[in-house]
Amino acid sequence: MHRSSFSLLLTIVGIFERFLSLWVALAIAAGVTLGALFPQAAEAVASLELARINLPIALLIWGMIYPMMLAVDFSSIGALRHQPKGLVVTVVVNWLIKPLTMTAIAWLFIRGLFSAWIPVAMADQYIAGMILLGVAPCTAMVFVWSRLCSGDANYTLVQVAINDLIMVIAFAPIAAILLGVSQVLVPWDTLLTAVGLFVVVPLVAGWLTRVLLRSPVRIARIEARLKPLAIVSLIVTVLVLFMVQAQAILANPLAIALIAIPLILQTYLIFWITAQWMRHWGQPRAIAAPGAIIGASNFFELAVAVAISLFGLNSGAALATVVGVLVEVPVMLSLVAVANRDQRLFPDQLAPSR
C-alpha cells in the first residue's frame, strides 16, 4: 500500500472511530429489525455454537482482539512484577467487591424498587442471573476496550490472565454462596474454550506475527492496517448480538428494562470504584483505565451457560444474563469515552501515593 493510500485509510478510520457510538446505535437498531423480520435466520446464527459459545461472534471477537495482542511485548511482561498495585486492585474489585455490590443492587432493585412489576418467583431468578454476571469477570472483550482507551497491552494481558486463573478456583464457591445453593456446576468446556479462543489463540498468533515481522515499524504498520478490521468486527458483533436476541427483547420489553437498569448502575459503580482506587494509588491511565474496565465488564458467555444449566433455558435467570449481553457493548463504549476524556479521573501520569 502506497504511503498516500495508507494515510487516507488512517484518516477514514479516524473519522469512523470518532462517530463509533452512532454506528453502534445503528447496529443495535439494525440487529433488532433483522431479528424481528427474519427470526429463522437469527435462530440459525444462534445455533452455531461450541461449548455454548457462539462461533460467529467468537470469530468477530477474535478479529477485534488479534490487533491488541500484536502490541504485547513478551520481553517486558516480567517487569510488571514491579507494578503490583494495579493487579491488586483488579483482583480485589473483581473477586471481593463486585460480587457483593451486584448482589446488593440486584436485591435493592428487583426485590425492592421494582417489586410491584415483578412476581416474587421470577424476581428470585432475575437476581440469580445478575449474581452470576457479577461473579464472572470478562475474558475477551476487555482487550478491545483496553485498545480503544490506549491501555497498556502487556498489563491488560496479565490482569486478564490472573482473573482467569482465579476464576477456575473461585467462581463456583462464590456463586454457590451468593445464590444460596449447595453446588454450582461449572461448565468447564465453556470456561476453557473461551480462555483458549479469546486469550491463548490470539496471543500465540500475535507472538508469531511479531517473531516473523521483527521490526517494530512493521508491527506498528500492520496494527494500523488491521484497525479497520477491529472496528468493523465490533459493529458487526453488536448487530449479531441484537439480531440473535431480538425476539427476547420484543417479547419482554418491560422485563428487559427492569433488569438493565440495575446492571447498568452496577457497571458504572464498579468502574468508578476501581478508577478512584487506581487514582489514589497513583496508577497512570494506561493501567488504571483498562483496570476499571476489566472490573466493570462481565464474562457473559459463562454466566449464560451456568444460568441455563442451573435454572433452564427459558428461566428468568437466563433472561437476566442475556440482558447482561445486550447492555455490555453500549455501556462499555460509554466508559471507554469517559476513560479517554476525563483527565482528572484518569491522568496520563500520577505520582505514587504514600
C-alpha positions in Angstrom: 0.0 0.0 0.0 1.4 3.4 -1.0 2.1 6.0 1.7 -0.7 8.3 0.4 -3.2 5.5 0.4 -2.2 4.4 3.8 -2.6 8.0 5.2 -6.0 8.2 3.6 -7.0 4.9 5.2 -5.9 6.2 8.6 -7.9 9.4 8.1 -11.1 7.4 7.2 -10.6 5.1 10.1 -10.2 8.1 12.4 -13.4 9.7 11.2 -15.3 6.4 11.5 -13.9 5.8 15.0 -14.9 9.3 16.1 -18.6 8.5 15.5 -18.4 5.0 16.8 -21.3 5.4 19.2 -23.5 6.4 16.2 -22.5 3.2 14.3 -23.2 1.1 17.4 -26.7 2.7 17.8 -27.4 2.0 14.1 -26.1 -1.6 14.5 -28.5 -2.1 17.5 -31.5 -0.9 15.5 -30.5 -3.0 12.5 -29.9 -6.1 14.6 -33.3 -5.9 16.3 -35.0 -5.2 13.0 -33.3 -8.1 11.2 -34.1 -10.4 14.1 -37.7 -9.5 14.0 -38.1 -9.7 10.3 -36.0 -12.9 9.8 -36.3 -14.9 13.0 -35.3 -18.2 11.4 -32.0 -16.6 10.2 -31.4 -15.3 13.7 -32.1 -18.8 15.1 -29.7 -20.3 12.6 -26.9 -17.9 13.6 -27.6 -18.6 17.3 -27.4 -22.4 16.8 -23.8 -22.2 15.6 -22.2 -22.9 19.0 -19.3 -24.7 20.5 -19.3 -25.2 24.3 -22.2 -22.7 24.4 -20.0 -20.0 22.7 -21.5 -18.6 19.5 -18.9 -19.2 16.8 -19.7 -16.2 14.5 -19.4 -13.9 17.5 -16.3 -15.7 18.6 -14.7 -15.1 15.2 -15.7 -11.4 15.3 -14.3 -11.0 18.8 -11.1 -12.7 17.6 -10.9 -10.1 14.8 -11.0 -7.4 17.5 -8.6 -9.0 19.9 -5.8 -10.0 17.5 -4.6 -6.4 16.8 -4.4 -5.9 20.6 -2.3 -9.0 21.0 0.2 -7.6 18.4 1.0 -4.9 20.9 2.0 -7.4 23.7 5.8 -7.3 24.2 6.7 -10.6 25.9 10.1 -9.3 26.8 8.7 -6.7 29.1 6.0 -8.7 30.8 8.4 -9.9 33.6 8.9 -6.2 34.6 5.3 -5.9 35.6 6.0 -7.6 38.9 7.5 -4.2 39.9 4.0 -2.6 39.4 1.8 -4.8 41.6 -0.7 -2.2 42.7 -2.9 -2.3 39.6 -3.0 -6.1 39.8 -4.1 -5.9 43.5 -6.9 -3.5 42.6 -8.1 -5.8 39.8 -8.2 -8.9 42.0 -9.9 -7.3 45.0 -12.5 -5.5 42.9 -13.4 -8.5 40.8 -13.5 -11.1 43.5 -14.4 -9.3 46.7 -16.2 -6.1 45.9 -18.0 -6.7 42.6 -19.9 -9.9 43.6 -21.2 -8.2 46.8 -22.3 -4.9 45.1 -24.0 -6.9 42.4 -25.9 -8.9 44.9 -26.9 -5.8 46.9 -28.0 -3.8 43.9 -30.0 -6.8 42.5 -31.9 -7.2 45.7 -32.4 -3.4 46.1 -34.0 -3.0 42.7 -35.6 -6.4 41.8 -36.9 -7.2 45.3 -37.4 -3.6 46.4 -37.9 -0.7 44.0 -39.3 -2.8 41.1 -41.2 -5.4 43.2 -44.6 -4.1 42.1 -43.9 -5.1 38.5 -42.1 -8.4 39.1 -43.6 -11.7 40.5 -41.7 -13.0 43.6 -40.7 -16.3 41.9 -39.4 -14.5 38.9 -37.6 -11.9 41.0 -35.5 -14.6 42.6 -34.4 -15.9 39.2 -33.6 -12.4 37.9 -31.4 -11.8 41.0 -29.7 -15.2 40.4 -28.8 -14.3 36.8 -27.5 -10.9 37.9 -25.4 -12.5 40.6 -23.9 -14.9 38.0 -22.9 -11.9 35.9 -21.3 -10.2 38.9 -19.2 -13.3 39.7 -17.8 -13.7 36.2 -15.2 -11.1 35.2 -14.7 -10.7 31.4 -12.1 -12.6 29.5 -12.5 -11.4 25.8 -13.9 -8.0 25.2 -11.7 -6.3 27.7 -8.8 -6.5 25.2 -11.0 -4.5 22.8 -11.9 -1.8 25.4 -8.3 -1.6 26.6 -7.2 -1.0 23.0 -9.8 1.7 22.4 -8.6 3.6 25.5 -4.9 3.2 24.7 -4.3 0.8 27.6 -1.0 -1.0 28.3 -1.4 -4.2 26.3 1.1 -6.1 28.5 -0.6 -5.1 31.7 -4.1 -5.8 30.4 -3.0 -9.3 29.4 -1.6 -10.0 32.9 -4.7 -8.6 34.6 -6.9 -10.9 32.4 -4.7 -13.9 32.9 -4.8 -13.5 36.7 -8.6 -13.2 36.6 -8.8 -16.4 34.6 -6.6 -18.4 37.0 -8.7 -17.2 40.0 -11.9 -17.9 38.1 -11.0 -21.6 37.9 -10.9 -21.8 41.7 -13.2 -19.1 43.0 -16.1 -18.9 40.5 -18.1 -21.9 41.7 -17.8 -21.4 45.5 -18.6 -17.7 45.4 -21.6 -18.2 43.1 -22.8 -21.0 45.3 -22.6 -18.9 48.5 -24.3 -15.9 46.9 -27.0 -17.9 45.2 -27.7 -20.0 48.4 -27.4 -23.3 46.5 -25.3 -26.3 47.6 -23.4 -26.7 44.4 -22.8 -24.8 41.1 -21.7 -27.0 38.2 -19.1 -25.0 36.3 -19.3 -25.7 32.5 -15.6 -26.3 32.2 -16.0 -26.7 28.4 -17.3 -23.1 28.2 -14.7 -21.7 30.5 -11.7 -23.4 28.9 -12.9 -22.9 25.4 -13.4 -19.2 26.0 -10.0 -18.8 27.5 -8.4 -20.7 24.6 -10.3 -18.9 21.9 -10.1 -15.4 23.3 -6.7 -15.4 25.1 -4.4 -18.2 24.1 -5.0 -18.4 20.3 -4.9 -14.7 19.5 -1.9 -14.3 21.9 0.1 -17.0 20.1 -0.9 -15.5 16.8 0.2 -12.1 17.9 3.5 -13.5 19.2 4.2 -15.4 15.9 3.4 -12.3 13.9 5.9 -10.3 16.0 8.5 -13.0 15.5 8.0 -13.0 11.7 7.9 -9.3 11.3 10.7 -8.5 13.8 10.8 -4.8 13.0 8.7 -2.5 15.4 8.0 -0.3 12.5 6.4 -3.2 10.5 4.5 -4.3 13.6 3.1 -0.8 14.1 2.2 -0.6 10.4 0.2 -3.9 10.4 -1.5 -2.8 13.6 -2.7 0.3 11.8 -3.8 -1.6 8.8 -5.8 -4.0 11.0 -7.6 -1.2 12.9 -10.5 -1.1 10.3 -11.0 -4.8 10.8 -11.2 -4.4 14.6 -13.8 -1.6 14.3 -15.9 -3.3 11.7 -15.8 -6.5 13.8 -17.1 -4.6 16.8 -20.0 -3.1 14.8 -21.0 -6.5 13.3 -20.7 -8.1 16.7 -23.3 -5.7 18.1 -25.6 -6.3 15.1 -25.4 -10.1 15.5 -25.9 -10.0 19.3 -29.1 -7.9 19.0 -30.3 -9.9 16.0 -30.0 -13.1 17.9 -31.8 -11.7 21.0 -34.4 -9.6 19.1 -37.3 -12.0 19.9 -36.5 -11.9 23.6 -36.3 -8.1 23.5 -39.6 -7.6 21.7 -41.4 -10.3 23.8 -40.3 -8.9 27.2 -39.5 -5.2 26.8 -40.5 -4.3 30.4 -38.5 -7.1 31.9 -35.5 -6.2 29.8 -35.7 -2.6 31.0 -36.2 -3.6 34.7 -33.1 -5.9 34.6 -31.0 -3.5 32.5 -31.3 -0.5 34.9 -29.5 -2.2 37.9 -27.0 -3.9 35.7 -26.0 -0.5 34.1 -25.8 1.2 37.5 -23.6 -1.7 38.8 -21.3 -1.3 35.8 -20.8 2.4 36.4 -20.4 1.9 40.1 -17.6 -0.7 39.8 -15.9 1.4 37.1 -16.0 4.5 39.5 -14.7 2.5 42.5 -11.9 1.0 40.5 -10.9 4.3 38.9 -10.8 6.1 42.2 -8.7 3.4 43.8 -6.3 3.4 40.9 -6.1 7.2 41.1 -5.5 7.1 44.9 -2.7 4.6 44.4 -1.0 6.7 41.7 -1.6 4.4 38.7 -1.3 6.0 35.2 -4.1 6.0 32.8 -2.6 3.2 30.6 -3.0 0.9 33.7 -6.0 2.5 35.5 -8.4 2.8 32.6 -8.2 -0.9 31.5 -8.3 -1.9 35.1 -11.5 0.0 35.7 -13.0 -1.5 32.5 -11.9 -5.1 33.5 -13.7 -4.6 36.8 -16.9 -3.3 35.1 -17.2 -5.9 32.4 -18.6 -9.4 32.6 -17.9 -12.9 31.2 -21.4 -13.2 29.9 -20.8 -16.5 28.0 -20.0 -18.2 31.2 -22.9 -16.6 33.1 -25.4 -17.6 30.4 -24.1 -21.2 30.4 -24.4 -21.5 34.2 -27.8 -19.9 34.3 -29.1 -22.3 31.7 -27.6 -25.4 33.4 -29.0 -24.3 36.9 -32.3 -22.8 36.0 -33.2 -23.8 32.4 -33.1 -22.2 29.0 -36.4 -20.2 29.5 -35.8 -19.2 33.1 -35.7 -15.7 34.4 -32.0 -16.2 35.4 -31.1 -17.0 31.8 -33.0 -13.9 30.6 -31.1 -11.7 33.1 -27.8 -13.0 31.8 -28.9 -12.3 28.3 -29.7 -8.7 29.3 -26.2 -8.5 30.5 -25.1 -9.4 27.0 -27.2 -6.7 25.5 -26.1 -3.8 27.7 -22.4 -4.8 27.7 -21.2 -3.2 24.5 -23.1 0.1 24.6 -22.3 0.7 28.3 -18.6 -0.3 27.9 -18.2 2.1 24.9 -19.5 4.9 27.1 -16.9 4.0 29.7 -14.2 4.0 27.1 -15.3 7.5 26.2 -15.0 8.5 29.9 -11.6 7.0 30.1 -10.4 8.9 27.1 -11.8 12.3 28.0 -11.7 12.5 31.8 -8.2 13.7 32.6 -9.0 14.2 36.3 -10.1 10.6 36.8 -7.5 9.1 34.5 -4.4 11.4 34.4 -1.7 10.3 32.0 0.7 10.1 34.8 0.4 10.3 38.6 2.9 10.4 41.4 2.7 7.2 43.5 0.7 7.7 46.7 2.5 7.4 50.0 
